[in-house]
Amino acid sequence: MAKAFQKIFTKITQITKATCTLKATGVGYDELASVDGRLAQVVKIAGDEVTLQVFSGTEGIPTDAEVIFMGKAPTLKVGDQLAGRFFNAYGDPIDGGPVPEGKDVEIGGPSVNPVRRKQPSELIATGIAGIDLNNTLVTGQKIPFFADPDQPFNQVMAMVALRAQSDKIILGGMGMTNDDYLFFKNTFSNAGALDRIVSFINTTEDPSVERILIPDMALAAAEYFAVEKNEKVLVLLTDMTNYADALAIVSNRMDQIPSKDSMPGSLYSDLAKIYEKAVQFPDGGSITIIAVTTLSGGDITHAVPDNTGYITEGQLYLRRDSDIGKVIVDPFRSLSRLKQLVTGKKTREDHPQVMNAAVRLYADAANAKTKLENGFDLTDYDERALAFSKDYSDKLLAIDVNLDTTEMLDVAWDLFAEHFKPAEVNIKQSLVDKYWKKD
């Protein structure tokens, strides 16, 4: 039943696959509405012409359908009861539990004023050595995984959720298969970690345009815990390519002229308003964003990864290493642009030099492999570099390696001592004297 403040109209002037247009006044941008009983949202206002995006599609809607404007933008009830729950794109429970109590907050608000931000300087360890050793993350950072669709990025996200040293994990799943949804649910439940995880899930069975709401829902929850509770919050978004595809569907159905790779011209702004929610607050709360961007055939020039790279502070690449048969975090193509703020400061003193030496030796192994492939003879050093490369990938770079920041440095020193002489590793002598494994 309509409430007194709601505006009701019954004359639709235009209907497309995903939108309908009518004449209305006193309506706000992003305001929610009901069109013939289906949830919709205002996406365009031109004078008194209002265009609504109907989330479940417009098929079967007549021109005299009842349109009820609700007088508010999409909201989420935030509170401590969010923890351990699974919700859909509208913030409704999908885990069979009760509707949580809390205060309504509008989603999709502006990012934090720069005056209220603090320079990121706190380590956020993921427990995945391939990240923590070479691409250390900082609270308040925004960084994507670039991965091919056949790589186990959701498994990596689940590992990060379980191992990361943070107070709350917010998962935003867009275009997930039911198998992926059940994987996350069972993994969190079996690990006994549900009490610190909040999940917003859109599956392949849900309307694709609903994916547009998922990041804003996840970040609204994150802002509650970071601002109200001063907690360290890690937001995991997978997959941002599905999010961008949903934007493209809406843009196309609204007859907007597409930009590069059929993406909307607003793609950069749409991505930036999500990623720029990453922040470190002076009082200790923080929002760190790790997102997955799947690549089509490894193409990083596609509009989605291309725009993402301009916004975020680095990127993490997943790659299958044929030498060990495992997926690793590629040390050559991955980069965390803020790692220098914590390596050697919030981690052990030898971290920067161990990191640099290991990557240099790994590069020497790559050169040796090229020599081998081209029929050249290998030197003794080349042979040892290749042996180091396999051990380095298997014991440190592989995504299944779970070590804390001290353990991973000790493993690196063990590998150095096993394959090289101290002079070949080229690390400061005082650190070699202190950490080199003695016979």
Summary of the structure (lengths in Angstrom):
residues: 439
radius of gyration: 24.7
end to end distance: 80.4
largest distance: 85.4
contacts: 1481
relative contact order: 0.12
helix: 37%
strand: 24%
